[in-house]
Amino acid sequence: MNPPPVHHESLASQGRSLRLLSYNIQAGIDTRHYREYVTKGWKHLLPNRERLRNLNLIAEMLHGYDLVGLQEVDSGSLRSGFVDMTEYLAHRGGYPHWYRQVNRNMGVLAQHSNGFLSRIRPTRVSNHSLPPGNGRGAMLIEFGEGPDALAICSMHLALSRRVRSRQLDFINELVGERKHLVVMGDLNAGCESSEVRTFIDKTGLTEPACDQATFPSWRPVRRIDHILVSHSLEVLRTRVVDYALSDHLPICVELVAPEGIRLAA
């Protein structure tokens, strides 16, 4: 597997384009087959050297992106060797701004979290617990003020379709009538699912590449990772990144930043 080319300078500093990435990193566990959910299951509980190697490889890949939403990160517990993965990837990837959201705090055993990395200083960052309060969350990151502000909502939804529908209704209320909006993350549902279709219809968002599968990473057949964007945002390109260091593949969308967004770090 050849990693994508590394760009040490943020693309945002070169023009008006922004490269967004969403990646479920499975707490740094390198899963290559269904049987490894059993044979490597202990890695969800205990530290191992391979995890840090995988995080370093992920950090190398992240150099080419400006805004990154992360799911299934650990914020510093026994299984991660007490490493805050969001902070670690931010430092290794050269991101000056990083934010974590702990959604399921199991003390020393695990700190189940979402993370967000940014080369641009956000105007506001807020964390929101998703219903019914069972350890799932969403982060709302805002850049700029007024009608040309860009809002990015990064999340990890539940496994149950009924619960996902409630969570997406919550997100719809949270984001409101924003002109420039991106909703990204592991939705645990395909874009053809009833709950995702209903959400897209309610919000007026679009999915630039619904036909590219992300799961499982070793033989992708399902698109459960998404980047949804407002029609007001010009999408330059989109792709699934062939970088299998988790059971998910990361997805990327490059778009033109709204004029009201200051791209300096």
C-alpha contacts under 8 A as a table, 3 or more apart, distances in Angstrom:
res1	aa1	res2	aa2	distance
1	M	243	Y	7.48
3	P	61	M	6.82
3	P	242	D	7.78
3	P	243	Y	6.47
4	P	61	M	6.45
4	P	241	V	7.83
4	P	243	Y	7.86
5	P	61	M	7.68
5	P	64	G	7.51
6	V	60	E	6.85
6	V	61	M	6.46
6	V	63	H	5.88
6	V	64	G	5.63
7	H	10	S	7.13
7	H	63	H	5.70
7	H	64	G	4.74
8	H	63	H	5.66
8	H	64	G	6.74
9	E	13	S	7.46
9	E	63	H	7.84
9	E	64	G	7.73
10	S	13	S	5.56
10	S	14	Q	7.25
10	S	63	H	7.75
10	S	64	G	6.88
10	S	65	Y	6.86
10	S	66	D	6.12
10	S	119	R	7.18
11	L	14	Q	5.24
11	L	15	G	6.94
11	L	17	S	6.67
11	L	18	L	6.58
11	L	19	R	7.26
11	L	64	G	7.51
11	L	65	Y	7.31
11	L	66	D	6.91
12	A	15	G	5.73
12	A	16	R	6.14
12	A	17	S	5.63
12	A	18	L	5.41
12	A	19	R	7.77
12	A	66	D	6.65
12	A	263	L	6.10
12	A	264	A	7.92
13	S	16	R	7.85
13	S	263	L	6.63
13	S	264	A	6.80
14	Q	17	S	7.91
16	R	256	V	5.63
16	R	257	A	5.42
16	R	263	L	7.80
17	S	254	E	6.67
17	S	255	L	5.58
17	S	256	V	4.49
17	S	257	A	5.66
18	L	65	Y	7.71
18	L	66	D	6.11
18	L	67	L	7.59
18	L	254	E	5.52
18	L	255	L	5.44
18	L	256	V	6.17
18	L	257	A	6.13
19	R	64	G	7.80
19	R	65	Y	5.07
19	R	66	D	5.30
19	R	67	L	6.53
19	R	252	C	6.84
19	R	253	V	5.89
19	R	254	E	4.30
19	R	255	L	6.59
20	L	65	Y	6.09
20	L	66	D	6.08
20	L	67	L	4.85
20	L	68	V	5.80
20	L	252	C	5.52
20	L	253	V	5.28
20	L	254	E	6.11
21	L	65	Y	6.65
21	L	67	L	6.37
21	L	68	V	4.74
21	L	69	G	6.29
21	L	250	P	6.71
21	L	251	I	5.61
21	L	252	C	4.47
21	L	253	V	6.63
22	S	68	V	5.77
22	S	69	G	4.74
22	S	70	L	6.02
22	S	71	Q	7.99
22	S	184	M	6.47
22	S	185	G	5.68
22	S	186	D	7.94
22	S	225	D	7.47
22	S	226	H	7.57
22	S	227	I	7.33
22	S	250	P	5.66
22	S	251	I	5.47
22	S	252	C	6.64
23	Y	68	V	7.64
23	Y	69	G	6.38
23	Y	70	L	5.09
23	Y	71	Q	6.26
23	Y	185	G	7.18
23	Y	186	D	7.79
23	Y	225	D	7.86
23	Y	248	H	7.26
23	Y	249	L	6.81
23	Y	250	P	4.43
23	Y	251	I	6.69
24	N	70	L	5.70
24	N	71	Q	4.39
24	N	72	E	5.72
24	N	73	V	7.86
24	N	185	G	7.72
24	N	186	D	6.71
24	N	246	S	7.24
24	N	247	D	7.97
24	N	248	H	5.97
24	N	249	L	7.56
24	N	250	P	7.03
25	I	28	G	5.55
25	I	29	I	7.31
25	I	70	L	6.95
25	I	71	Q	6.32
25	I	72	E	5.91
25	I	73	V	6.63
25	I	245	L	7.31
25	I	246	S	5.26
25	I	247	D	7.60
25	I	248	H	7.07
26	Q	29	I	5.59
26	Q	30	D	7.93
26	Q	71	Q	7.42
26	Q	72	E	5.06
26	Q	73	V	6.75
26	Q	246	S	5.62
26	Q	247	D	6.78
26	Q	248	H	7.81
27	A	44	H	7.60
27	A	72	E	5.39
27	A	73	V	4.80
27	A	74	D	5.91
27	A	80	S	7.75
27	A	85	M	7.97
28	G	51	R	5.14
28	G	52	L	7.36
28	G	54	N	5.93
28	G	55	L	5.89
28	G	73	V	7.57
28	G	245	L	7.51
28	G	246	S	6.81
29	I	43	K	7.04
29	I	44	H	7.94
29	I	50	E	7.94
29	I	51	R	5.94
29	I	54	N	7.33
29	I	245	L	7.13
29	I	246	S	5.88
30	D	51	R	7.64
30	D	54	N	7.03
30	D	244	A	7.68
30	D	245	L	4.85
30	D	246	S	4.90
30	D	247	D	7.12
31	T	34	Y	7.83
31	T	36	E	6.17
31	T	37	Y	7.35
31	T	40	K	7.84
31	T	245	L	6.91
31	T	246	S	5.48
31	T	247	D	5.31
32	R	36	E	6.92
32	R	217	S	7.27
32	R	218	W	5.60
32	R	244	A	7.88
32	R	246	S	7.80
32	R	247	D	6.93
33	H	36	E	5.47
33	H	37	Y	7.62
33	H	218	W	6.79
34	Y	37	Y	5.72
34	Y	38	V	7.91
35	R	38	V	5.60
35	R	39	T	6.39
36	E	39	T	4.60
36	E	40	K	5.03
36	E	41	G	7.04
37	Y	40	K	5.63
37	Y	41	G	5.29
38	V	41	G	4.93
39	T	42	W	7.49
40	K	43	K	5.69
40	K	44	H	7.94
41	G	44	H	5.79
41	G	45	L	7.77
42	W	45	L	5.43
42	W	46	L	6.15
43	K	46	L	5.16
43	K	47	P	6.46
43	K	48	N	7.04
43	K	79	R	6.85
44	H	79	R	6.32
45	L	78	L	7.28
45	L	79	R	4.98
45	L	109	L	6.63
45	L	110	A	7.42
46	L	78	L	6.25
46	L	79	R	4.13
46	L	80	S	7.42
47	P	51	R	7.56
47	P	78	L	6.33
47	P	79	R	4.23
47	P	80	S	5.41
47	P	81	G	5.39
48	N	51	R	5.80
48	N	52	L	7.69
48	N	79	R	7.71
48	N	80	S	7.86
48	N	81	G	7.82
49	R	52	L	5.75
49	R	53	R	6.79
50	E	53	R	5.07
50	E	54	N	6.23
51	R	54	N	5.13
51	R	55	L	6.26
51	R	80	S	7.61
52	L	55	L	4.98
52	L	56	N	6.22
53	R	56	N	5.16
53	R	57	L	6.41
54	N	57	L	5.09
54	N	58	I	6.16
54	N	245	L	6.56
55	L	58	I	5.00
55	L	59	A	6.07
55	L	85	M	7.88
55	L	89	L	7.02
56	N	59	A	5.04
56	N	60	E	6.38
56	N	89	L	7.65
56	N	92	R	7.26
57	L	60	E	5.17
57	L	61	M	6.53
58	I	61	M	5.17
58	I	62	L	6.29
58	I	89	L	7.76
58	I	245	L	7.43
59	A	62	L	5.04
59	A	63	H	6.74
59	A	89	L	5.41
59	A	90	A	7.79
59	A	92	R	5.73
59	A	93	G	4.95
60	E	63	H	5.67
60	E	92	R	7.60
60	E	93	G	6.39
61	M	64	G	6.52
62	L	65	Y	5.66
62	L	68	V	7.89
62	L	93	G	5.96
63	H	93	G	5.33
63	H	94	G	7.09
65	Y	68	V	6.96
66	D	117	L	7.91
66	D	118	S	5.88
66	D	119	R	5.41
66	D	120	I	7.53
67	L	116	F	7.44
67	L	117	L	5.80
67	L	118	S	4.67
67	L	119	R	6.65
67	L	120	I	7.93
68	V	116	F	5.59
68	V	117	L	5.04
68	V	118	S	6.50
69	G	114	N	7.64
69	G	115	G	6.04
69	G	116	F	4.69
69	G	117	L	6.69
69	G	154	S	5.84
69	G	155	M	7.94
69	G	184	M	7.27
69	G	185	G	6.73
70	L	73	V	6.83
70	L	86	T	7.97
70	L	114	N	5.65
70	L	115	G	4.79
70	L	116	F	5.91
70	L	154	S	7.95
70	L	185	G	7.50
71	Q	113	S	6.81
71	Q	114	N	4.74
71	Q	115	G	6.43
71	Q	155	M	7.27
71	Q	156	H	6.27
71	Q	185	G	7.11
71	Q	186	D	7.05
72	E	112	H	6.28
72	E	113	S	5.88
72	E	114	N	6.15
73	V	85	M	6.03
73	V	86	T	6.85
73	V	111	Q	7.93
73	V	112	H	6.17
73	V	113	S	5.16
73	V	114	N	5.92
73	V	115	G	6.80
74	D	77	S	7.01
74	D	80	S	6.64
74	D	83	V	7.68
74	D	84	D	6.17
74	D	85	M	5.72
74	D	86	T	7.69
74	D	110	A	6.67
74	D	111	Q	5.02
74	D	112	H	5.21
74	D	113	S	5.70
75	S	82	F	7.67
75	S	83	V	6.71
75	S	84	D	4.09
75	S	85	M	5.82
75	S	86	T	6.92
75	S	100	R	7.43
75	S	102	V	7.06
75	S	110	A	7.90
75	S	111	Q	5.19
75	S	112	H	6.91
75	S	113	S	6.41
76	G	80	S	6.08
76	G	81	G	7.08
76	G	82	F	4.02
76	G	83	V	4.54
76	G	84	D	4.32
76	G	85	M	7.10
76	G	110	A	7.41
76	G	111	Q	6.31
77	S	80	S	5.52
77	S	81	G	6.24
77	S	82	F	4.35
77	S	83	V	6.91
77	S	84	D	7.94
77	S	107	G	7.17
77	S	108	V	4.96
77	S	109	L	5.67
77	S	110	A	5.12
77	S	111	Q	6.11
78	L	81	G	5.10
78	L	82	F	5.51
78	L	108	V	5.65
78	L	109	L	5.43
78	L	110	A	6.74
79	R	82	F	7.21
79	R	109	L	6.61
79	R	110	A	6.61
80	S	83	V	5.40
80	S	84	D	7.61
80	S	85	M	7.76
83	V	88	Y	7.10
84	D	87	E	5.49
84	D	88	Y	6.07
85	M	88	Y	4.91
85	M	89	L	5.99
86	T	89	L	5.33
86	T	90	A	6.12
86	T	98	W	6.98
86	T	99	Y	7.18
86	T	100	R	6.45
86	T	115	G	5.57
86	T	116	F	7.24
86	T	117	L	7.58
87	E	90	A	5.06
87	E	91	H	6.28
87	E	98	W	6.65
87	E	99	Y	7.86
88	Y	91	H	5.34
88	Y	92	R	6.16
89	L	92	R	5.07
89	L	93	G	5.62
90	A	93	G	5.14
90	A	94	G	5.81
90	A	95	Y	4.74
90	A	96	P	7.05
90	A	97	H	7.46
90	A	98	W	6.26
90	A	117	L	6.22
91	H	94	G	5.22
91	H	95	Y	6.19
91	H	96	P	7.65
92	R	95	Y	7.93
95	Y	98	W	6.88
95	Y	117	L	6.18
95	Y	118	S	5.80
95	Y	119	R	5.25
96	P	118	S	6.85
96	P	119	R	5.92
96	P	120	I	7.85
96	P	265	A	7.50
97	H	117	L	5.98
97	H	118	S	5.15
97	H	119	R	6.27
97	H	120	I	7.12
97	H	121	R	6.42
98	W	115	G	7.40
98	W	116	F	5.62
98	W	117	L	4.48
98	W	118	S	6.15
99	Y	115	G	5.71
99	Y	116	F	5.20
99	Y	117	L	6.62
100	R	113	S	6.68
100	R	114	N	5.85
100	R	115	G	4.44
100	R	116	F	6.47
101	Q	113	S	5.28
101	Q	114	N	5.11
101	Q	115	G	6.19
101	Q	127	N	6.52
101	Q	137	G	7.51
101	Q	139	M	7.30
102	V	105	N	6.50
102	V	111	Q	6.31
102	V	112	H	5.87
102	V	113	S	4.24
102	V	114	N	6.61
103	N	111	Q	7.64
103	N	112	H	5.83
103	N	113	S	5.33
103	N	114	N	7.47
103	N	129	S	7.32
103	N	135	G	4.72
103	N	136	R	5.68
103	N	137	G	5.96
104	R	110	A	7.94
104	R	111	Q	6.07
104	R	112	H	5.00
104	R	113	S	6.91
104	R	134	N	7.87
104	R	135	G	4.74
104	R	136	R	7.53
105	N	110	A	6.56
105	N	111	Q	4.88
105	N	112	H	6.39
106	M	109	L	5.60
106	M	110	A	5.03
106	M	111	Q	5.89
106	M	112	H	7.86
107	G	110	A	6.08
107	G	111	Q	6.72
108	V	111	Q	7.76
114	N	137	G	7.44
114	N	138	A	7.71
114	N	139	M	7.82
114	N	155	M	7.15
114	N	156	H	7.51
116	F	154	S	7.89
118	S	121	R	6.98
118	S	122	P	7.92
119	R	265	A	5.64
120	I	263	L	5.99
120	I	264	A	5.99
120	I	265	A	4.25
121	R	143	F	7.53
121	R	264	A	7.58
121	R	265	A	5.41
122	P	125	V	6.88
122	P	141	I	6.52
122	P	142	E	5.68
122	P	143	F	4.86
122	P	144	G	7.48
123	T	141	I	7.72
123	T	142	E	5.52
123	T	143	F	5.00
123	T	144	G	5.87
123	T	145	E	7.73
124	R	140	L	7.99
124	R	141	I	5.93
124	R	142	E	5.15
124	R	143	F	7.05
125	V	139	M	7.13
125	V	140	L	5.73
125	V	141	I	4.58
125	V	142	E	6.38
126	S	139	M	5.84
126	S	140	L	5.25
126	S	141	I	6.64
127	N	137	G	7.28
127	N	138	A	6.07
127	N	139	M	4.68
127	N	140	L	6.43
128	H	137	G	5.67
128	H	138	A	5.23
128	H	139	M	6.19
128	H	140	L	7.82
129	S	133	G	6.20
129	S	135	G	7.50
129	S	136	R	6.29
129	S	137	G	4.50
129	S	138	A	6.48
130	L	133	G	5.75
130	L	134	N	7.77
130	L	135	G	7.72
130	L	136	R	5.51
130	L	137	G	4.96
130	L	138	A	6.77
130	L	167	Q	5.76
130	L	170	F	7.24
131	P	134	N	7.09
131	P	136	R	7.71
131	P	163	V	7.48
131	P	166	R	6.73
131	P	167	Q	5.77
131	P	170	F	7.62
132	P	163	V	7.52
133	G	136	R	6.80
136	R	155	M	7.94
136	R	156	H	6.32
136	R	157	L	6.32
136	R	158	A	6.87
137	G	155	M	5.99
137	G	156	H	6.40
137	G	157	L	7.54
138	A	153	C	6.62
138	A	154	S	5.59
138	A	155	M	4.23
138	A	156	H	6.84
139	M	153	C	5.57
139	M	154	S	5.21
139	M	155	M	6.33
140	L	151	A	6.90
140	L	152	I	5.76
140	L	153	C	4.50
140	L	154	S	6.58
141	I	151	A	5.80
141	I	152	I	5.16
141	I	153	C	6.34
142	E	149	A	7.00
142	E	150	L	5.80
142	E	151	A	4.45
142	E	152	I	6.32
143	F	149	A	5.62
143	F	150	L	5.11
143	F	151	A	6.34
143	F	261	I	6.39
143	F	262	R	7.97
144	G	148	D	7.22
144	G	149	A	4.49
144	G	150	L	6.52
144	G	260	G	6.48
144	G	261	I	5.37
144	G	262	R	7.08
145	E	148	D	6.78
145	E	149	A	4.93
145	E	260	G	7.64
146	G	149	A	5.61
147	P	178	R	7.60
147	P	179	K	6.47
148	D	179	K	7.05
148	D	180	H	6.80
148	D	258	P	6.14
148	D	259	E	6.88
148	D	260	G	5.06
148	D	261	I	7.25
149	A	179	K	7.83
149	A	180	H	6.58
149	A	258	P	7.35
149	A	260	G	6.27
149	A	261	I	6.46
150	L	179	K	7.91
150	L	180	H	5.06
150	L	181	L	5.96
150	L	182	V	7.89
150	L	258	P	7.10
150	L	261	I	7.18
151	A	178	R	7.57
151	A	180	H	6.36
151	A	181	L	4.91
151	A	182	V	6.30
152	I	181	L	5.89
152	I	182	V	4.69
152	I	183	V	5.86
152	I	184	M	7.48
153	C	175	V	7.88
153	C	181	L	7.84
153	C	182	V	6.22
153	C	183	V	4.76
153	C	184	M	6.20
154	S	183	V	6.03
154	S	184	M	4.89
154	S	185	G	5.39
155	M	183	V	7.99
155	M	184	M	6.51
155	M	185	G	4.98
155	M	186	D	6.59
155	M	187	L	7.47
156	H	185	G	5.77
156	H	186	D	4.87
156	H	187	L	5.84
156	H	188	N	7.76
157	L	164	R	6.07
157	L	167	Q	7.15
157	L	186	D	6.38
157	L	187	L	4.89
157	L	188	N	6.19
158	A	161	R	7.62
158	A	163	V	6.37
158	A	164	R	5.60
158	A	187	L	7.42
158	A	188	N	6.70
159	L	163	V	7.68
159	L	164	R	7.23
159	L	188	N	6.05
160	S	163	V	5.27
160	S	164	R	6.09
161	R	164	R	4.99
161	R	165	S	6.21
161	R	189	A	8.00
161	R	195	E	7.27
162	R	165	S	5.27
162	R	166	R	6.65
163	V	166	R	5.13
163	V	167	Q	6.19
164	R	167	Q	4.92
164	R	168	L	6.05
164	R	187	L	7.88
164	R	195	E	7.07
165	S	168	L	5.21
165	S	169	D	6.20
165	S	195	E	5.30
165	S	196	V	7.94
166	R	169	D	5.12
166	R	170	F	6.29
167	Q	170	F	5.00
167	Q	171	I	6.30
168	L	171	I	4.89
168	L	172	N	6.10
168	L	195	E	7.56
168	L	196	V	7.81
168	L	199	F	6.37
169	D	172	N	5.04
169	D	173	E	6.43
169	D	199	F	7.25
170	F	173	E	5.24
170	F	174	L	6.15
171	I	174	L	4.83
171	I	175	V	6.15
172	N	175	V	5.61
172	N	176	G	6.25
172	N	199	F	7.23
172	N	202	K	7.51
172	N	203	T	6.61
173	E	176	G	5.40
175	V	178	R	6.51
175	V	181	L	7.98
178	R	181	L	6.14
179	K	230	S	7.09
179	K	232	S	6.83
180	H	229	V	7.77
180	H	230	S	5.75
180	H	232	S	6.26
180	H	233	L	6.47
180	H	258	P	7.62
181	L	229	V	5.85
181	L	230	S	5.35
182	V	227	I	6.79
182	V	228	L	5.57
182	V	229	V	4.54
182	V	230	S	6.56
183	V	226	H	7.79
183	V	227	I	5.80
183	V	228	L	5.04
183	V	229	V	6.51
184	M	225	D	7.61
184	M	226	H	5.41
184	M	227	I	4.29
184	M	228	L	6.13
185	G	225	D	5.65
185	G	226	H	5.62
185	G	227	I	6.73
186	D	224	I	6.00
186	D	225	D	4.42
186	D	226	H	6.50
187	L	190	G	7.79
187	L	224	I	5.65
187	L	225	D	5.92
187	L	226	H	6.90
188	N	224	I	4.88
188	N	225	D	7.05
189	A	193	S	6.28
189	A	196	V	7.23
189	A	223	R	7.27
189	A	224	I	4.78
189	A	225	D	7.87
190	G	193	S	5.34
190	G	196	V	7.28
190	G	222	R	6.68
190	G	223	R	5.19
190	G	224	I	4.93
190	G	225	D	7.94
191	C	196	V	5.72
191	C	197	R	6.47
191	C	207	E	7.96
191	C	210	C	6.26
191	C	223	R	7.07
191	C	224	I	7.44
191	C	226	H	8.00
192	E	196	V	6.94
192	E	197	R	6.26
193	S	196	V	5.49
193	S	197	R	6.08
194	S	197	R	5.13
194	S	198	T	6.00
195	E	198	T	5.15
195	E	199	F	6.20
196	V	199	F	5.02
196	V	200	I	6.15
197	R	200	I	5.11
197	R	201	D	6.15
198	T	201	D	5.10
198	T	202	K	6.17
199	F	202	K	5.14
199	F	203	T	6.10
200	I	203	T	5.30
200	I	204	G	5.60
200	I	205	L	5.22
200	I	206	T	6.63
201	D	204	G	5.37
201	D	205	L	7.24
204	G	230	S	6.87
204	G	231	H	7.51
205	L	228	L	5.99
205	L	229	V	5.31
205	L	230	S	4.73
205	L	231	H	6.40
206	T	228	L	5.49
206	T	229	V	5.45
206	T	230	S	6.28
206	T	231	H	6.63
207	E	210	C	5.95
207	E	226	H	7.51
207	E	227	I	6.51
207	E	228	L	4.73
207	E	229	V	6.48
208	P	227	I	7.80
208	P	228	L	7.19
208	P	229	V	7.72
208	P	235	V	7.57
208	P	238	T	6.86
209	A	212	Q	6.15
209	A	238	T	6.58
209	A	239	R	7.32
210	C	213	A	7.97
210	C	223	R	7.12
211	D	223	R	7.42
212	Q	223	R	6.32
212	Q	239	R	7.44
212	Q	240	V	6.51
213	A	220	P	5.26
213	A	221	V	5.35
213	A	222	R	4.80
213	A	223	R	4.18
213	A	224	I	7.54
213	A	240	V	7.49
214	T	217	S	6.12
214	T	220	P	5.32
214	T	221	V	7.04
214	T	222	R	5.96
214	T	223	R	5.10
214	T	224	I	6.62
214	T	225	D	6.39
214	T	240	V	6.85
214	T	248	H	5.67
214	T	249	L	4.87
214	T	250	P	7.08
214	T	251	I	7.60
215	F	218	W	7.82
215	F	219	R	7.17
215	F	220	P	4.57
215	F	221	V	6.00
215	F	222	R	5.16
215	F	223	R	6.39
215	F	224	I	6.90
215	F	247	D	6.60
215	F	248	H	5.05
215	F	249	L	6.57
216	P	219	R	5.58
216	P	220	P	4.77
216	P	221	V	6.83
216	P	222	R	7.28
216	P	247	D	5.33
216	P	248	H	5.63
216	P	249	L	7.59
217	S	220	P	5.35
217	S	244	A	5.52
217	S	246	S	6.86
217	S	247	D	4.99
217	S	248	H	4.83
217	S	249	L	5.25
218	W	244	A	6.79
218	W	247	D	7.39
220	P	223	R	7.99
223	R	226	H	7.35
225	D	250	P	7.81
225	D	251	I	7.21
226	H	251	I	7.31
227	I	251	I	7.59
227	I	252	C	7.77
227	I	253	V	7.14
229	V	233	L	6.80
230	S	233	L	5.62
231	H	234	E	7.40
233	L	255	L	6.78
233	L	256	V	6.61
233	L	257	A	7.46
233	L	258	P	7.30
234	E	255	L	5.56
234	E	256	V	5.45
235	V	238	T	7.65
235	V	253	V	7.15
235	V	254	E	6.03
235	V	255	L	4.25
235	V	256	V	6.51
236	L	253	V	7.66
236	L	254	E	5.43
236	L	255	L	5.15
236	L	256	V	7.07
237	R	253	V	5.97
237	R	254	E	5.34
237	R	255	L	7.15
238	T	251	I	7.65
238	T	252	C	5.55
238	T	253	V	4.33
238	T	254	E	6.20
239	R	251	I	5.94
239	R	252	C	5.41
239	R	253	V	6.69
240	V	249	L	6.69
240	V	250	P	6.00
240	V	251	I	4.38
240	V	252	C	6.20
241	V	249	L	6.26
241	V	250	P	5.43
241	V	251	I	5.75
241	V	252	C	7.00
242	D	249	L	6.52
242	D	250	P	7.64
243	Y	249	L	6.22
243	Y	250	P	7.17
244	A	247	D	7.06
244	A	248	H	7.04
244	A	249	L	5.85
245	L	248	H	7.86
245	L	249	L	7.84
246	S	249	L	6.95
257	A	261	I	6.71
258	P	261	I	5.73
259	E	262	R	7.98
